[in-house]
Amino acid sequence: MKLDVYLNQIHSADTSAQGLLTMTLIKKAIKIFSALPGNTRGIFWMLFASAFYAATYASVRYLSKEGFETFQIVFFRSTLGVLLLLPWLCKVGIHVMATTKVGTYSIRTGLNFGGMILLMWALGNLELQTVTGLMFTTPLFTVLFVAVILGEYVGIRRGAALVIGFIGAMVIIRPGFIEISWSMLAVLVTSAAYALVNVTTKTLSVTDSSSKIVLYVFLGMMFLSLGPAIYTWNPIHLEHIPLILALGIFSLLAVQGVTRAVAAGEAAVVMPFNFTKLPFAVVLGIFIFSEVPDLMTGVGALIIFASTYYIAQREAFLRKQREIKKNAKQSKA
């Protein structure tokens, strides 16, 4: 009996020591990572986000093939997003959710909800690589809407890059060569909706944290999708639970990854690594759904990426020029 107690004490001591060593290694890794240059950390977070966005797309496609309806999948994602953010809310307190920007949040939620419904539906009908390639048009729509809605001047160079980017989208869609499906158009509408989100909600990030913004959107989409999800509900079996949980976790990690990437590094440096979402999607498509990589989809996505990268670099250059002129005027004054 005494021997059993002694052995249990040794086992407990070993477990405690292993736990302490693990925590020490994690803290050391975080310290090393935090000491890296901002752009390096930003690139890492963008690669992290791209991988989990591709995993999110794959999860949605798999659930669709299992017979789950679009509204039900959106409800799963939104509800799990809310649940995963509850620890943050408990830590900071419910008072942080107070806002005077109800209208802006409502617009953002409506656009996100409509875009997500179309995206989830398209993922059930298109290959991962096609959806991923077409979603790269979001920055192009953002520039277009900023010019049309906010009246921002878009010069000849950015205008040409915009046209080239949409040509890339046409390379993927190939009108006249393959049948244009409603699913492809749905992805483009989603991309445009997300671009409008970028344009109409710039003011939110000035006063609100990224977690607060994401939680409001998830809450709104959860309630909007609840009724249609119940109406189209398909039974959940035990084997579906891990994938449903993975969908929520992957989605949250992807959103947080992009937020941290932009916060840590310069957008012009980190955003190009968003393109790695395509190879991640291709790999998942091959191994999970037996999809065959399509050369023209890759070419089209590369054209879109090149145009968005040029636009980002051009905007960074113009911003720097404006700052130089502003500082020069202040020096003279």
N, C-alpha and C positions, 0 to 999 in steps of 0.2 A: 504493500500500500504506500509506504514511504517512498519506494522507488518510483512508483507511478507519479506521485506528486513532484518528485525531483525532476523527472523527465519532462513533465508538463511545464515546470518552471524554466527548464532549459529551452524548450520549444518556444515559450512565450518570449524569452529573452532574445532568441534568434529572430523571431518575427519582428520584434520591436527594433532590433538592430538593422534588419533589412529595410524596414519602413523608414527609419531615420536616414539610412544611406540613400534611399531613393529620393527622399525629400531634399537632401543635400545636393544630389546630382541635378534635380530639377531646378533648384534655386540657382545653381552655378550656371546651368544652360541658359536660364532666363537672363542672368547678369551678363553673360557673353553676348547673347542676342541683342540686348538693350544697348550694348556698347558699340554695336555695328553702325555704320553710317545710315542716315535716314533712308536714302534711296535703296540701299541694299535690303533693309528691313521691308521697305515698300514692295520691292520686287518679290521677296519671299511671300508676303501676304497676298499678292496678286496671283502668284502661282498656286497658293493654297486655295484661294477663292475660285480660281478657274477649275481646279480639280473637283471641288465640291459642287460647283454649278453643273458640270458635266454629270456628276453622280446624281444630282437632283433630277436632271432631265431623264437619266436612265431609270430612276425610281418611278417617275411619272409614267414613262412608256411601259414599264413592266406592270404597274398597277392597272393601266388601261387595258393591256392584253389579258389581265386577270378578270376583266369584266366590270371594273369600277367605273362609274360615270364621272364626267368632268367636274360637276358641282361637288360630288362627294370627295374627290381628290383635293379640290381647292379647300373644302372644309377641313379635311385632315391636316393639310399644310398650315392653314391659318390657326387652327386650334392648338396644334403642337407648338407653333411659334409663340403663341400666347403663354402656354404652359412653361416653355423653356425660358421665357423672360420673366416669369413670376418671381424667381429668386432675386433677380436684379431689382424688381419693384419692391419686394419686401425689405431689401437692404436700404434703398434710397428713400422709401416712404411714398404713400399714395399721393401726397401733396405735389409731387413733381409732375403729375399728369395734368395739373391745372393749365389751361391755355386760353388765350383770347383769339386764337387762329382757327376757330372751328370751320370756317369756310374753306380755308386752304387745306386743312386736313381732310375735309369732305371731298374736295376735288381730287386730291391725291389718292384717297381710298377708292373713289369711283373709277379713276383711270387704272389704278393697279388691279382692281377687281376685274374690270372688263378685259384688260390685257392678259391677266392670268388665265381667265376662262378660255380665251382664244388660244393661248400658248399651250395650256394643258390638253386641249382638244387636238391641236395640231401635233403634239408629241405622240398622241395615240395613232396618228395616221402617216407621219413622215419619219424618215430616218433621222437619227440624232445629228449626223453631220449636216444635213440640210437645214434643220431648225437652227443649229448653232451658227452656221454660216450666215443665214438671213438675219439673225439677231444682232449681228455686227453692224447693221445699218442704224441702230439706235443713235449713235453720235451724229450721223449724217442728218437724221430727222431733227435732232436737237439744234444743230446749226441752222437748219431751214426754218424751224419754228421761232428761234431767237430773232432771226431776220424779219420774218413776217409779222410775228405777234409783238415783239418788243422793239422792232424798228432798228435793230443793231446792223451796222454797215458790214456787209460781206464783200470783200474785194474780189478782183478778178481771179487771183490765185486760189483763194478758198472756194470761190464759186466753181472754178474748174475742177478742183478736188472733189467737190460735192457731186458734180455731174459724173465724174469717173467712178466714184463710189457706188452710185446708183446703177451704173453700167455693170459693175461687179455683181450687183443683185440680179440683174437681167441674165448674166452668165450662169448663175445658179438656177434661175427659173427657166431660162431658155424658151421663151415664147416662140411658137412656130416649129420648135424641134421636139419638145415634149409637151404633154398636156398640162396646162396650168391648172393646178388644183385649188380648191377653196382653202385647203390647209396651208398652202404657201402664202396665199393672200392674208390668211389669219395671222401668220407669223409677222408679216409686214405691218399689219394693223397694230399688233402687239408692240412691235418696235416703235411705231409712231406714238402709241399711248404712253410708253415708258419715256419717250423723249419729251412729251408734254409734261410728264411728272417732273423731269429734270428742270424744265423751264418754269413751271408754275410754283415750285416749292423751294426755290433758292433761299427764301427768307426764313424757312424753318430751321435750317442748320445754324443760323446766326444765334438763335436763342435756345434751341432745344438740342438735347443729345441724340446721337444716332439710335440709341436703344429706345428712347421715348418715341421717336418718329416711327420706327419699325413696329413697336408695340401698338400704337394707334392704328396703323394700317392693318396689322394682323387682326386686331379686335373688330375693325370695321368689316373686313372681308369674312370673318367668322360669322358675324350676324347676317351679312348679305347672302352668304352661301347656305345658311342653315336650312331655310325652307325648301329651296330646290334640292338640296342634298337629301333631305328626308323623303321628298317626293320620288326621287330616283334611286333611293338607297338599295344597295346590294349587300347581302349578308357578309360579315367579316369572319373568316376562319382563322384558326390559331396560326397557321403558316403565314398569314398576311401581316400579323402584328409587327414582327421585326422590320419588315420593309416599310410599313407605315411610319414606324418610329424613326427609321433611317431617313425617310423623306423630310420629316420635320427637322431632324438634326443637321442633315446636309444643307438644307435651305438656310437655316440660321447661321451655320458656319460660313457659307458662301457670302451672305450679306455682310457679316462681321468682317470677313477677310477683305472685301472691297473697301469697306469703311476704314479699316486700319491701314490698308495699303495707301490710300489717298492721304490719310492723316500723317503717315510716316515719311512718305517721299513726294517728290514732285510728280504731278499728274503726267507731264510730258515724258517722264522716265518710266513710271510704273505701268501706265495704261497699255503700252504696246504688248506687255506680257499677258494681257487679257486674251490675246490671240491664241495662247496655249490651250484655251478651252476647246478649240477645234480638234487638235490631236488627241486630247483626253477623250472627247466625245467619239472620235473615230475608233479608238482602242476599245472603249466600252461597247460600242456598236458591234464591233467584230466579235468580241468574246461572249457577249450576253445575247445579242439578237442575230448573230451571223450576218451582219450587214456587210456589203462589199464597198470598200472605199471608192468614191467617185472623183475622178480627176478634175472634171469641170467644176464641181462644188468646191474643191480645194482652190482652184484658180480664181473662181469668183470671190471666195472668202479672202484670198490674199489681196485681190484688187481693192476690196472694201477696206481691209485692214490698212493697206498702204495709204489710201485716201484719208482715212480717219487719223492715222499717225501724222500725216503731213499737216492736216488741219490743226491738230493738237500742238505740233511744233511751231506752226505759224502763229497761233494764238499766243503761245508762250513768248515768242520773239516780239510780237506787237505789244504785249503787256510790259515786257522789259524796256522797250523803246519809250513807252509812255511814262514809265517810272523814271527813266533817265532824263527825259524832258522836264518832268515835274520837279525833280531834284535840282536841275539846272536853273529853273525859274526861281526856286526858293533860295538858291545860293546867290543869285543876282539881287534878289529883294533884300 
